[in-house]
C-alpha cells in the first residue's frame, strides 16, 4: 500500500492537534543529534 499526499496531509493535521502524538512522532524520528542541532537554531 502506497502512502499518498492525502495521507501525509492527514498526519500533519493530527500532529498539529495532538501534543502526545507529536512527542511520539518526535521520539520515533528525531535522533539526539538532530534535536541538539535544532536547539542551536
C-alpha positions as CSV (number, residue, x, y, z in Angstrom):
1,X,0.0,0.0,0.0
2,X,1.5,3.3,-1.1
3,X,1.3,6.4,1.1
4,X,-0.5,9.3,-0.6
5,X,-0.2,13.0,-0.3
6,X,-3.6,12.9,1.3
7,X,-2.2,10.5,4.0
8,X,0.7,12.9,4.7
9,X,-1.7,15.9,5.0
10,X,-3.9,13.9,7.4
11,X,-0.9,13.1,9.5
12,X,0.2,16.7,9.7
13,X,-3.3,17.8,10.8
14,X,-3.3,15.1,13.5
15,X,0.1,16.2,14.7
16,X,-0.9,19.8,14.9
17,X,-3.9,18.8,17.1
18,X,-2.3,16.3,19.4
19,X,0.7,17.0,21.6
20,X,1.1,13.4,22.7
21,X,1.2,12.3,19.1
22,X,3.8,15.0,18.4
23,X,6.0,13.6,21.1
24,X,5.6,10.0,19.9
25,X,6.4,11.1,16.3
26,X,9.5,13.0,17.5
27,X,10.8,10.1,19.6
28,X,10.4,7.8,16.6
29,X,12.0,10.0,14.0
30,X,14.4,12.5,15.6
31,X,17.8,11.4,16.8
32,X,19.5,13.1,19.7
33,X,22.0,14.7,17.3
34,X,19.1,16.2,15.3
35,X,17.4,17.6,18.4
36,X,20.7,19.2,19.6
37,X,21.1,20.8,16.2
38,X,17.6,22.2,16.3
39,X,18.1,23.6,19.8
40,X,21.1,25.6,18.5
41,X,19.0,27.4,15.8
